[in-house]
Amino acid sequence: MIAHILAIIAVIATGVIYGTDTFCALILRSALARVDDAALNAVTGNIHRFGDKRLPIPGIIGILGSAGATVFAALTGHNLGAVLAGIAFVLLVVWLVLYLRISAPINRVLTAAADKHETLPNVRALQKSWDSIIVLRATLQGLAVLALTISLLR
């Protein structure tokens, strides 16, 4: 029962990040390609300001929930549930590494420029680098939600 509750919590929390990344991959990336550099810098800097402050909470809950679901499913002999929740945990950790190494540094640069009301000369290149992993990030999150959801069917 505890494994199920933790998996449900992880699905809901991970779903927040999955939805955000999917929106960025499907909508925001294309919309931002159509604005001028100043708007791109201001909008992305401010989006990242709030995202980087507010989204760690569901991210951490998703990772901890999937880890907890893995442990409790294993302790109660639900091997398939443990494996699936464990897969979700690994996917979320890979996502976190990508975010911390690629996305977060770009976010900080864009936010700092937005704070100063500056337009960076390389804002398009920064956005291109950020965009280069957003589909992968969304895919990792989606697969984690799928694995956690299937773990509930045991």
C-alpha positions as CSV (number, residue, x, y, z in Angstrom):
1,M,0.0,0.0,0.0
2,I,2.8,2.5,0.9
3,A,4.5,1.7,-2.4
4,H,1.3,2.5,-4.3
5,I,0.8,5.8,-2.4
6,L,4.4,6.8,-3.1
7,A,4.1,5.9,-6.8
8,I,0.9,7.9,-7.1
9,I,2.6,10.9,-5.5
10,A,5.5,10.5,-7.8
11,V,3.3,10.3,-10.9
12,I,1.5,13.5,-9.9
13,A,4.7,15.4,-9.1
14,T,6.6,14.1,-12.1
15,G,3.6,14.9,-14.3
16,V,4.1,18.6,-13.5
17,I,7.6,18.5,-14.8
18,Y,6.6,16.3,-17.7
19,G,3.9,18.7,-18.7
20,T,6.1,21.7,-18.4
21,D,8.9,20.1,-20.5
22,T,6.4,18.8,-23.1
23,F,4.8,22.3,-23.4
24,C,8.3,23.8,-23.9
25,A,9.2,21.1,-26.6
26,L,5.9,21.4,-28.5
27,I,4.9,25.0,-28.1
28,L,7.3,27.4,-26.4
29,R,10.3,26.5,-28.6
30,S,8.5,27.3,-31.8
31,A,6.9,30.5,-30.3
32,L,10.2,31.8,-29.1
33,A,11.8,31.3,-32.5
34,R,9.4,33.9,-33.8
35,V,10.2,36.8,-31.4
36,D,13.1,39.3,-31.6
37,D,16.2,38.8,-29.5
38,A,15.2,41.3,-26.8
39,A,11.8,39.6,-26.3
40,L,13.5,36.2,-26.3
41,N,16.0,37.3,-23.7
42,A,13.3,39.0,-21.5
43,V,10.8,36.2,-21.7
44,T,13.1,33.3,-21.2
45,G,15.0,35.0,-18.4
46,N,11.7,35.6,-16.6
47,I,10.3,32.1,-17.3
48,H,13.5,30.6,-15.9
49,R,13.4,32.9,-12.9
50,F,10.1,31.5,-11.8
51,G,10.5,28.0,-13.1
52,D,13.9,27.5,-11.3
53,K,12.3,28.7,-8.0
54,R,9.0,26.8,-8.2
55,L,9.6,23.6,-10.1
56,P,12.3,22.0,-7.9
57,I,9.5,21.1,-5.4
58,P,7.6,18.7,-7.7
59,G,10.9,17.5,-9.1
60,I,12.2,16.5,-5.7
61,I,8.9,15.0,-4.8
62,G,8.9,12.9,-8.0
63,I,12.4,11.6,-7.4
64,L,11.9,10.8,-3.8
65,G,8.5,9.3,-4.5
66,S,9.9,7.0,-7.1
67,A,12.8,6.0,-4.9
68,G,10.4,5.3,-2.0
69,A,8.1,3.3,-4.3
70,T,11.0,1.3,-5.4
71,V,12.1,0.5,-1.9
72,F,8.7,-0.3,-0.5
73,A,7.7,-2.4,-3.5
74,A,10.9,-4.4,-3.1
75,L,10.4,-4.9,0.6
76,T,7.0,-6.3,0.1
77,G,8.0,-8.7,-2.7
78,H,6.5,-6.8,-5.6
79,N,9.5,-7.3,-7.9
80,L,7.9,-5.9,-11.1
81,G,6.7,-2.8,-9.3
82,A,10.1,-2.3,-7.7
83,V,11.8,-2.7,-11.1
84,L,9.4,-0.2,-12.8
85,A,9.6,2.4,-10.0
86,G,13.4,1.9,-10.1
87,I,13.5,2.5,-13.8
88,A,11.5,5.7,-13.2
89,F,13.9,6.8,-10.5
90,V,16.9,6.3,-12.9
91,L,15.2,8.2,-15.7
92,L,14.5,11.1,-13.3
93,V,18.1,11.1,-12.1
94,V,19.3,11.2,-15.7
95,W,16.9,14.1,-16.3
96,L,18.2,15.9,-13.3
97,V,21.8,15.5,-14.5
98,L,20.9,16.9,-17.9
99,Y,19.0,19.8,-16.3
100,L,21.8,20.7,-13.9
101,R,24.6,20.4,-16.5
102,I,23.0,22.0,-19.5
103,S,19.7,23.8,-18.8
104,A,20.3,25.4,-15.4
105,P,23.5,27.2,-16.3
106,I,21.8,28.7,-19.4
107,N,18.8,29.6,-17.2
108,R,21.0,31.5,-14.8
109,V,22.7,33.5,-17.7
110,L,19.3,34.4,-19.2
111,T,17.8,35.4,-15.9
112,A,20.7,37.6,-15.0
113,A,20.5,39.4,-18.4
114,A,16.7,39.8,-17.9
115,D,17.4,41.3,-14.4
116,K,19.7,43.9,-16.0
117,H,17.3,44.5,-18.9
118,E,20.1,43.5,-21.3
119,T,19.9,41.5,-24.5
120,L,22.7,39.1,-24.8
121,P,24.5,39.0,-28.2
122,N,24.4,35.1,-28.0
123,V,20.8,34.8,-26.8
124,R,19.8,32.7,-29.9
125,A,22.8,30.4,-29.4
126,L,21.9,29.9,-25.7
127,Q,18.3,29.2,-26.6
128,K,19.4,26.7,-29.2
129,S,21.6,24.9,-26.7
130,W,18.7,24.9,-24.2
131,D,16.3,23.6,-26.9
132,S,18.7,20.9,-27.9
133,I,17.8,18.7,-24.9
134,I,14.2,19.7,-24.3
135,V,12.7,16.8,-26.3
136,L,15.0,14.4,-24.5
137,R,14.0,15.9,-21.1
138,A,10.3,15.6,-22.0
139,T,10.8,12.0,-23.2
140,L,12.7,11.0,-20.0
141,Q,9.9,12.5,-17.8
142,G,7.2,10.8,-19.9
143,L,8.8,7.4,-19.7
144,A,9.2,7.9,-15.9
145,V,5.4,8.7,-15.6
146,L,4.7,5.6,-17.8
147,A,6.9,3.3,-15.7
148,L,5.4,4.6,-12.4
149,T,1.9,4.2,-13.8
150,I,2.5,0.6,-14.9
151,S,4.1,-0.1,-11.5
152,L,0.6,0.6,-10.0
153,L,-1.0,-2.2,-12.0
154,R,0.8,-5.0,-10.2
